[in-house]
Amino acid sequence: MLPWIQLDRAEIPGNGGELRLKQRGHEFSIMLGANELMNSRLSGSEEALATLAHQKITGRPRPAILIGGLGMGFTLRAALSVLPPEASVTVAELVPAVVGWARGPMADVFKGCLDDPRTLIHQGDVGDVIHGSRERFDAILLDVDNGPDGLTRASNDRLYNAYGLQAAHDALRPGGVLAVWSSGPDEGFTRRLKQGGFSTEVVNTRANGKRGGARHVIWIATTDPAKSGARRDR
């Protein structure tokens, strides 16, 4: 078997640790310590994050999507494959090197999706984009951690606590959807979503889609289609 070769490393801002990009033949892996955050052979659940969310907003004119975390581009590619030509997709990526990896050693994995005219790369924290937005997005897709527990950065907790979910609710248009990827279940997070005014579905999926793999979880949380104006009771 071919050995793994480390291609690069990058610090996560905010003392979040160090990401390492590794390659073995045509396979890539992004590691945080001993944890593999993503692998180029396993894309099923990341793709489901986009397609499940899209089902909730199909038919909207000029849909605006926010993706938290570029990763290996699987969610972005899946979103672009189902969205109309007039859509816009903003991808917030905190670590500049990840964008460089997408345009460099992993260009074949990304298949040109960064050059799609619907794609806008925002270099920064997706939480800042969410907290600075009011009824701007039809869907927010979060895959910035291993789930709603802030593994890579403690500050990611602000995406998943009650305050962060209120901000996401405010940033979504009526009937908009917040979709969150996780490596495992979290009943507390499900309760917080419901308490935050979201209609919530918990979907079990597999790392490699229909071909199986590890079991992952996706929350599909939608706002009230009749909501009028963002809530301000924070």
N, C-alpha and C positions, 0 to 999 in steps of 0.2 A: 504494500500500500504506500502511496506517495506520502511524504511527510508534510506537515503543515509548515508554511513559511510566513513569518510575520512581515507584513508589508509596511505598516505604519502604525503610529499611536497618536492619540490626541487627548488633551485634557478636557473634561467637561467643566464648563464655567460654574462657579459657585461651589468649588470643592466637591464636585460630584464624582471624582475618580478619573480613571484613565480608560478610554476606549482603545482596543487593539484590533486592527484589521488583519485577518489571516487568510491565506490562500492555500488550497491543495488541489492541484490540477485546475479544473474549471469551477471548483467550489470555493465559495467565500464564506467567512464567518466574522461577525463582529462580537467581541468579547468585552465584558466588564469584570475584571478579576477572573474568578473561576466560572462565572455565569456567561453562557452564550445567549446574547440578546437576540440574535437573528442569524439565519443561515440561508444561503441562496438556493438550497434545495427544498426549503420548506416555506411555501408562500400561501397555502390555502386559506388560513384563517385571516391573514392580513388582507387578502383579496376580498374575503367575505365581509370584512369591515366596511368596504366601499359599496359592494353590491347590495348588502342588506339595507344600508342607509339610503341608497338610491331608490330602492323600492318605495320608500315613504315619501319621496318628493318627485316621483316621475311625472312628467308633464308640465312642470313649472317653467315659465319663461325665464331665460337668462339665470339659471341657478348659480348661486355663489357658495362655494365649498371651502372650508378651512380644514387642513390636515395638520395635525400636530405630530411632527417627527417624520423625516424623510426616509430613514432606515435604508432599505435596499430598493425602495421605489415600488414595492408590490401594491400597496394601497393606492398610490398615485396612478399607476398604470391601469389598475382595475377601474378607478373612478373615470379616467379619461376614456376608457373603452365603452362606457355606458352613458356618459354625459353628452348633451348636444353641443354643436359647434359654438353656440353663443354662451356657453358656461364659462365660469372663471374658477380656478382652483389655486388657492393660496396655500403654500406649504411652509410652515414655520419650522426651521431647523436651528437648534441652538449651537451646534458644534460646526464651525466652518469647514473643518476637515472632511466631514461626512459629505458635504456637497462636492468637495474636491475629489473624494473617492468615487462619487457617482460619475463624474466627468472623466476620471482617469482610469484606474485599474478595473472598476466595475462598470465601465461604459456598456459592455455587452449585456449586462444584467438589466440596465435601465432602458435600453433600446430606444434612446432618443426622447424619452418622455419629458425631460427637462427642457427640451427645445420646442415642445408643443406650445402654440400661441396662447392656449388657455391657462398655462402654468405660470405662476409667479412664485419665486422663492423669496421668502422673508427670512433673513438671517437674524434670529432672535428667539426669545421665549414665547411659545404659543400662549402662555398665560397672560402675557402683556397684551397680545392681540385681542384675546377674549375680553379682558377687563376693560379694554379701550373701545369696545364695539357695542352698538345698540341696534338690534334688529337688522344686522348686516348680512348674516349668513342663513342659508337654507339648511345646511348641515355642517356639523363640527365632528371630525373624526379624530380621536385621540389614540395614538399608539406611541407614547413617549416613555413608557416604562414597562415593567413586567406586570402591571396592573395598578389598581388604585391604592398603592401602599408606598409610593415614593422610593423605590429601590435605588434608582440611579442618582436621584437628587431629593433631599428632604423637602426642598421647596416645591417639588411636584405635588406635595400634599395639597397645596392651595388649589389645584385643579379639581380635586376630588372631595374636599370638605364642603360643608354647607355653603360657605361663602363663595367658593369656586363654582359650585353648581348653580348658585343664583346668578353669578356672572355669565355663565354659559346660557342660562335661560334668557337673560337679557339680550345676549348677543344674537340669539336666534330669532328669525322671523316667525310669525304665527304658523303653527303646524310644522315647525322645523324639527330637526332630529339631532340629538347628541349620541354618537356611537363611540363606545369605549372598548378597547381590546384588553384582555387580561390572560395571563397564563393559567389562572384558576379562579374558582368562584369566590365571592365575597358578599355574604348576605347583608352585612352592614352597609355596604355601598348601595345595594339594591334598595334598602330602606331609605337612605339619604336621597336617592333619586326620586322616589315616590313622595317623600316629604317636601322635596323641592319643587313639586308641581309638575313632574314629568309622568306621562303614561309610559310604563317601563316593561320591556320584554327582555328576558335573559335567554340568549341563544347559545347552545353548546355546539362547538365546531371542532374540526380536526386540523392539525398543523399542515397536513398535506392534502386537505380537501377530501374528496371521495376516496383517495388512496390511503386514508388513515393518518397515522401519526399521533403525536401527543394531543390530549384534549385541552382545548382552550375555551374561553368564554367571551362573548360579545354582548354588551348591553345596548339595546336600541331604545332610547328614551326620547319621546316626542313631546313637544309643547302643545298647548291647546290651540287648535286652528282658529278659535274665536278670540284669542287673547288680543287685547287692544293696548298697545304700548308696553314698553318694558317695565317690569316691576321695580320699585325704588325703595322697598322696605328693608334695606340692608343696614 
